[in-house]
Amino acid sequence: MAARPYFVTWSAQEGAVELALERAEGQTLFLQGGHAVLDLVSTSFHTNFGHSFAPILEALRQQLGGVCTSIAKASTPQRSAAARGLVDAVGHPGRILFTLGGAESVENALKLARSLTGRARVLSRCKSYHGATLGALGVTGDWRRNGQVLPEGFGGFFPDPASDPEGDGLAACVAAHGPDRIAALCIETVSGANGVHGAPVGWWRRARSLCDATGALLILDEVLCGFGRTGPCFAFQDAALAAAIVEPDFVCMAKALTGGYAPLGALWVSERHARHYDAEVLSAGLTHYAHPLGLAAAEVVLDVLAQPAFQSEKRALEACFSTLVGGLATHPAVAGVRHAGLLAALDLRVPAPPWEHFIEAGIHLVVKPDMLILAPAFTTTQAELARGVSLLSILLDAQMASAEAPWPGTLEAVTAEAGTP
Ligand SMILES: Cc1ncc(COP(=O)(O)O)c(C=O)c1O
């Protein structure tokens, strides 16, 4: 008999580690035994308003009193309002295809780009993640692709902009794959789980002009960055980038679209492509299309993000976060820090302590062998942020001091070892 009657994601099942979660409140996860863990990564970059955000909870309660199942082909004012809100948030004329999550948004973008151009190939970054469905995984550039190679001629990977700031490698990749065979470039505007790598403005100009010259479409994957993570509503709306990108062809969204309170994703399709489906059949659909519970949460998210008072508090939190993670750049264990808004990656000089050590110490974040990633909720207090970053720094002190020595077992022991009161 297997230990668990379900699968743990992205893990060999034997020995897979999970959080023994009892409840969650605000930014805190309470584990069995009452152990409190400050969530510094918005769970999976999606609970941007924490775990008990009253406006979303209230909207869901109200929705439960009305229509709360999806009727795929029902026209409702709620559906139109949510779609209009998303198009306005993108800031260019377009239409919305609702999905249930990020991978489905990417999957539909790949499908539409291929059908609109009549071409097969999609190029993406060497270091990227686009979702766990077959197409999205096929254009993913990290360990999670794990042999899921799509048929020859489907995808290709261009060098990361960090090592190709002028875009020469991108241009060479386009040339090698055949400019008239490429349906789209699929790009995380700022990569998330692969280390918070943006791209220089000049690189984006080159990408835009390559798309214009070859007829390839530009798919921006904003699943992780969308809805304020890097500052603006979408990462591509950073003023300099927006000027270089001009207008994307597709924008993929999910995760924080509902603050994580219901599964919902969306694909924004530029109006000039959306029109194509006025006369042609759109081969896309879902049983749970435009689910009312997801839409109810999404409407609150869009509304809250647009409130000036919320925006100014968020900007203050971003400034605090920038100071705190910027301060870690001088930590001897830290080789480099990249951050934008409330998203940060720390490159480490020493192997990262195991994820369980952070949990034991009371903080939850993404731990890679040589990197840590933080993405606190927008509702985190500055005091919580300061406490979280200080705990992180203490753990890194301990890691530096005793890279070889076993984990002391408790936070008290770590702080005692690190000589911190
Ligand atoms: C950039 C990006 N795209 C797509 C996805 C897939 O989203 P989902 O897990 O909702 O399918 C993720 C998830 O982590 C992501 O970070």
PDBQT file of the ligand as one rigid body, heavy atoms in Angstrom, charges set to zero:
ROOT
HETATM    1  C1  LIG A 501       5.728  31.684 -15.639  1.00  0.00    +0.000 C 
HETATM    2  C2  LIG A 501       4.762  30.556 -15.418  1.00  0.00    +0.000 A 
HETATM    3  N1  LIG A 501       3.991  30.141 -16.445  1.00  0.00    +0.000 NA
HETATM    4  C3  LIG A 501       3.098  29.144 -16.300  1.00  0.00    +0.000 A 
HETATM    5  C4  LIG A 501       2.943  28.504 -15.096  1.00  0.00    +0.000 A 
HETATM    6  C5  LIG A 501       1.951  27.377 -14.951  1.00  0.00    +0.000 C 
HETATM    7  O1  LIG A 501       0.892  27.800 -14.182  1.00  0.00    +0.000 OA
HETATM    8  P1  LIG A 501      -0.089  26.707 -13.494  1.00  0.00    +0.000 P 
HETATM    9  O2  LIG A 501       0.705  26.026 -12.448  1.00  0.00    +0.000 OA
HETATM   10  O3  LIG A 501      -1.219  27.556 -12.975  1.00  0.00    +0.000 OA
HETATM   11  O4  LIG A 501      -0.542  25.795 -14.579  1.00  0.00    +0.000 OA
HETATM   12  C6  LIG A 501       3.725  28.898 -14.007  1.00  0.00    +0.000 A 
HETATM   13  C7  LIG A 501       3.590  28.215 -12.705  1.00  0.00    +0.000 C 
HETATM   14  O5  LIG A 501       4.430  28.255 -11.847  1.00  0.00    +0.000 OA
HETATM   15  C8  LIG A 501       4.662  29.954 -14.165  1.00  0.00    +0.000 A 
HETATM   16  O6  LIG A 501       5.443  30.361 -13.159  1.00  0.00    +0.000 OA
ENDROOT
TORSDOF 0
